Amino acid sequence: MARFEELIDSYLVSSAPAENGSPTVQYCADKLCISATYLSDLLRKETGMSALQHIHHKMANVAKNQIIGSSMSISEISYSLGFRYPQHFSRWFKRMTGSTPNQYRTQLNWHRIRGEEPTDLTTRNIFLFLFHLAKSGVPFTLLKTAYY
């Protein structure tokens, strides 16, 4: 399990995803010198998640960290994680987290402005944030258009 974690972590922080795509269960199994089925069964027994679910969970955490911890665009993040098309990344990210990458970034920025810890990411929260921001009279930019 620890070797699998290290393998995924090192793969995701390298340039390999951008060059070769996202890591596959077969890639991980080959690197660990075991079969893909055995790897998935072993992980499911220990964690309750299949190898693919585990890889996706790790990728989602890396994506979240890049979204909140860098000024990279969503497209740049998607390419860095091995997605060929940003739209596929956005759909995958929403399936994994319940929100789009832009919604995730917006809500976290909202909570930072208000000095709160981020909690639930919903469209309603984003709308309320934008409503209160507009009501406060503070100029802000949304989709490269200034609102006052």
Long-range contacts (C-beta under 8 A, 24 or more apart in sequence): 1-42, 1-43, 1-46, 1-47, 3-32, 4-28, 4-32, 4-39, 4-43, 4-51, 4-54, 5-58, 7-31, 7-32, 8-54, 8-55, 8-58, 9-58, 12-58, 12-59, 12-62, 12-81, 13-62, 16-82, 17-80, 17-81, 17-82, 18-79, 18-80, 18-81, 18-82, 20-82, 21-82, 21-84, 22-55, 22-59, 22-81, 22-82, 22-83, 23-55, 23-82, 24-55, 25-50, 25-51, 25-52, 25-55, 28-55, 56-92, 56-96, 57-96, 60-93, 60-96, 60-97, 63-89, 63-93, 63-101, 64-97, 64-104, 67-101, 67-104, 67-105, 67-108, 68-104, 68-105, 68-108, 74-101, 74-102, 74-105, 77-101, 97-121
